[in-house]
Amino acid sequence: MQGRRDRMRALEQASRHLARAESEARAAQLLLDPTSSSEEEQVLVRAVAGARTMLADAIETIQAIMR
């Protein structure tokens, strides 16, 4: 029983860290110009968007495990 509680606490903590990371990625995304003509910035815009998607997927996975 203690092992399961420890695991749930660890998942909750991981979820909080991932949520903060998603918030930081969102803030970074707001600083980028998606209409930029710079190819490098376009690559960065796509990478940040992809990172946000992966973070959201990880958070959803943790929530599903915890149900």
N, C-alpha and C positions, 0 to 999 in steps of 0.2 A: 504494500500500500504506500509506504514512504517513497519508494522508487517512482511510482506513478505521479505522486505529488511533486517530487523533485523535477520530473520530466515536464510536467505541466508548467511549473514555475519557469523552467528554462525556455520553454516555447513562448510563454508570455513575454519574457525578457527579450527574446529574439524578435518577436513581433514588434515590440516597442522600438528596438534599434532599427529595424527595417522601416518602420513608419517615419522615424526621424530622417533616415537616409532618403526616403521618397520625398519628404518635405524639402530637404536640401537640394535634391535633383530638380524639383519643381521650381525652386527659387533660382537655380542656375539657368533653367530653361527660359525663365522670364527675361534674363539678361541677354539672351541670344536673339539674333535677328533671322527668323526663318525665311525671310525674303532676300537675304544677303546674296550678292553675286559671287561671293568668295566660296570656292569649292570646299576649302578647308572648314569654313564655318558651317556649310551645309552638312558636311560629314559629322561635325560635332553636334549639330541640332538633331540629326538622326540617332546618333549614339546616345545622347541624353534621353531622347524619347524612348529608345529601346531599353535603357536602364530603368526608367520609370515603369515600363511595362513589366519587366522582370521582377522588380521590387514588389509591385502590386500582386503579381502571380504568387510570389513567395509568401506574402502576407495572407492571401486567400488560402494557400495550402496549409499554413499553420492553423488558420481558423477552422478549416475542415478537419484537421487532425484533432483539434481540441473539442469538437462536438461530440 
